[in-house]
Amino acid sequence: MDKQVEKERLERLMDILPFNLNADLTLLKGHLLIEELLSELLKVGLKHDNPLEINPNNMKFSAKLNMCWFLNRGKLPDSVWIYIKKLNSLRNSMAHEIEPKGIHEKINNFSQSVLIESKWEYGEYNDNHLLPAIVWLDVNLYSLLHKLNRLADTA
């Protein structure tokens, strides 16, 4: 990915994601950033062939995720899509319950799993391992989006 594009994305993430220990806010904002990328991926994927006029802005997160996976199978490891689905499940737990039981343990388990998969060094984030986990998922989706946009520009 172009270094300038990567820099712009990381600046956006740093502006939006909280760099404190508030896992609840990190989860909610991270989920929105991922959803934003899923919508953009769908717009690229449906740009030339969309006779049903599918509008990603009118779709639920899970439908966007399923369609993005279908349109981009094999372009990212399946684990990225699976972790995004788990992120959505965590977010749904928080959005539909005031104090979901065991949510912080589930967030920690999710974060650790993603970071093991990513092979990223994350010691500098201390106890907020959710932040680099979400950034890793975002970077994967953003890299795919950038690649698809470059292909569309050359076609």
Secondary structure as UniProt FT lines:
FT   HELIX           3..16
FT   HELIX           23..45
FT   TURN            51..52
FT   HELIX           56..58
FT   HELIX           61..71
FT   TURN            72..75
FT   HELIX           78..96
FT   TURN            101..102
FT   HELIX           103..118
FT   HELIX           123..125
FT   TURN            126..127
FT   HELIX           130..154
//
